[in-house]
């Protein structure tokens, strides 16, 4: 069974930082691309950042220069370092992996950016 477990969310002031983690199990982690998505109230879920099994990365325009995705294959964990956070970053953040055409999601972790 594929399982993704996010952690690291919380309340942070504008300009602050958070580091999200997603621990994977049930897959040969090193073989799969991973992604971070987010969904704000009333909004569609959107791709924030992705990383290939080889370590190539891509980012939504809204987070370029502020967020960094990385992976540790030994720990079967993908990270999202979020810096210079803005209120617009407030959302539930989800970890994702696609096996063939089937997406798998974690339970999500809430990030709230507010003063």
C-alpha positions as CSV (number, residue, x, y, z in Angstrom):
1,X,0.0,0.0,0.0
2,X,1.2,3.4,-1.0
3,X,1.3,5.9,1.9
4,X,2.5,9.5,1.9
5,X,2.6,11.4,5.2
6,X,3.1,15.1,5.3
7,X,4.4,17.1,8.3
8,X,5.8,20.5,9.1
9,X,2.9,22.8,8.5
10,X,1.8,25.5,11.0
11,X,1.3,29.2,11.6
12,X,4.0,31.5,10.4
13,X,4.3,35.3,10.0
14,X,4.7,36.9,6.6
15,X,8.3,36.7,5.6
16,X,8.9,33.6,7.7
17,X,9.9,30.1,6.7
18,X,8.7,26.6,7.0
19,X,10.0,23.2,5.9
20,X,7.5,20.6,4.9
21,X,8.4,16.9,4.8
22,X,6.7,14.0,3.1
23,X,7.6,10.5,4.1
24,X,6.8,7.8,1.6
25,X,6.2,4.1,2.0
26,X,5.0,1.2,-0.2
27,X,7.0,2.3,-3.2
28,X,10.6,2.1,-4.4
29,X,10.9,5.8,-3.7
30,X,14.0,6.4,-5.8
31,X,12.2,5.4,-9.0
32,X,9.5,8.0,-8.9
33,X,9.0,11.7,-9.4
34,X,7.4,13.5,-6.5
35,X,5.4,16.7,-6.2
36,X,4.0,19.2,-3.8
37,X,0.6,20.7,-4.4
38,X,-1.5,23.1,-2.5
39,X,-5.2,24.0,-2.2
40,X,-6.5,27.2,-0.8
41,X,-10.1,27.7,0.2
42,X,-12.2,28.2,-2.9
43,X,-9.3,27.4,-5.2
44,X,-8.3,24.5,-7.4
45,X,-5.4,22.3,-6.2
46,X,-2.3,23.5,-7.9
47,X,1.2,22.2,-8.5
48,X,3.7,24.0,-6.4
49,X,6.9,22.1,-7.1
50,X,8.0,18.9,-8.6
51,X,11.2,16.8,-8.6
52,X,12.1,14.0,-10.9
53,X,13.8,10.8,-9.8
54,X,17.0,12.2,-11.1
55,X,16.7,15.4,-9.1
56,X,15.5,17.9,-11.8
57,X,13.0,20.4,-10.3
58,X,10.3,22.7,-11.5
59,X,8.2,25.3,-9.7
60,X,5.1,27.3,-10.1
61,X,5.8,30.9,-11.1
62,X,4.3,32.1,-7.9
63,X,6.9,30.4,-5.7
64,X,10.1,30.5,-7.9
65,X,13.0,31.9,-5.9
66,X,11.2,31.3,-2.6
67,X,10.6,27.6,-2.4
68,X,13.0,24.7,-2.9
69,X,12.0,21.1,-3.4
70,X,14.5,18.3,-2.6
71,X,14.6,14.6,-1.9
72,X,16.5,12.2,0.3
73,X,16.2,8.8,-1.3
74,X,17.8,7.1,1.7
75,X,15.1,8.5,3.9
76,X,12.3,8.1,1.3
77,X,11.4,11.7,2.0
78,X,10.7,14.7,-0.1
79,X,11.0,18.2,1.3
80,X,9.6,21.6,0.5
81,X,11.6,24.5,2.0
82,X,9.4,27.6,2.0
83,X,11.0,31.0,2.5
84,X,9.7,34.6,2.4
85,X,6.2,33.3,3.0
86,X,3.2,35.4,2.0
87,X,-0.4,35.3,3.1
88,X,-1.2,34.1,-0.4
89,X,0.7,30.9,0.4
90,X,-1.9,29.9,2.9
91,X,-3.2,26.5,1.9
92,X,-3.3,22.9,2.7
93,X,-0.1,21.4,1.2
94,X,-0.2,17.9,-0.3
95,X,2.5,15.4,-1.3
96,X,1.9,13.5,-4.5
97,X,3.3,10.6,-6.4
98,X,1.9,9.2,-9.7
99,X,2.2,5.5,-10.3
100,X,1.4,5.2,-14.0
101,X,-1.8,7.2,-14.4
102,X,-2.9,6.8,-10.8
103,X,-2.1,9.7,-8.4
104,X,-1.6,9.1,-4.7
105,X,-1.9,11.9,-2.1
106,X,-1.0,12.4,1.5
107,X,-3.4,13.7,4.1
108,X,-2.2,17.2,3.8
109,X,-0.6,19.7,6.2
110,X,-2.0,23.2,6.8
111,X,0.2,26.2,6.2
112,X,-1.2,29.5,7.5
113,X,0.7,32.7,6.8
114,X,-0.7,35.5,8.9
115,X,0.3,38.4,11.2
